Amino acid sequence: MLQAEQYGTSVSKAIRVLSDESREARMATAEQKAAIPAAQLTVPMILFLLPPLFVIILGPAFLSIPGINYSSAAVVNGYWRRGTSAFLNW
């Protein structure tokens, strides 16, 4: 501002330049602060979101493998076996 007055240049141009510089500085600090949470959320996302996602996606595929019975109760000919039904006690 002092240089603008000393050299006789327009004060309004000096103010515009100062405001542009301060705006760019604020945007740079905001971008730096915005980048930090993304990096910090990477590890929790890998630990807590991906394993359940894999279980949901791949679970039915593993359960459909023939010859492997993963449940304690199974349906045989439309009836529950192993005493899981209140109506049938085998």
N, C-alpha and C positions, 0 to 999 in steps of 0.2 A: 504494500500500500504506500509506504514511504517512497519507494522508487517510482511509483506511478506519479506521485505528486512532484517529485524532484525532476523527472525527465519530461513531464508534461504530457504523458500518455493518458488515455482514458481510464478513469477509476472503475468504470463499469466493466471494462474488459478485464481488469485485474481481479475484480471480485468474481467474475465468471470463471476465470482460470483457477482461482483459489477454491471455488465451490466444486469445480470439476475434479480437481486433485483430491479434495477431501472426500468426495463421493466415491471415487475410485479406491481410495484407501479403506473406506468403510466396507465397500463391496468385497475387497480382498480379504479383510479380516473376517467378514461374515462367511465367505466361502471356506476359509480355513477352519472356522468353528463348525461349519456344517459337515466337513469331511471327517471329523473325529468320531462322531457316533456311528457312522457306517463301518469304520474299521473296528470299533469296539463291539459291534453287534455281530461280527462275523463268527467268532468262536461260540457264543451262546446259540446262534442259529444252527451251527453245525452239530453241536452237542444235543440240543433239545428239540429241534424241528426235523432234522433229516432222519434220525432213527425211527420215530413214529411214522413218518411218511413212507419209509421203506417197509415197515411192518404192514401198513395199510395196503400198499401196492403189491408187495410180494407175498403177503400172508396167504391169500386165497390160492395163489399158484402152488405154494408148498402144501397146503391142505388138500389140494386135488391130486396129489401124487398117489397113484393106486398102490394098495397093499400096506399103507401106513394109516393107522387109526389114531388120531390125535385127541379124540374126545373120550370121556369115560362112559358116555351113553351114546348108543347108535340106534338108528331106525332100521328095523329088519322087517320087510314085507308090510310096511306101513305101521308097525307097532314099535313102541319104545322097548328096549330090552335092558337088562341089568337093574330092574326095579326102579327105574327113573319115573315111571308113570304112576299116578295115584290109583289108576284103574287096573293096572297089570303088575302083579308081583311075581316075577319069574324066579 
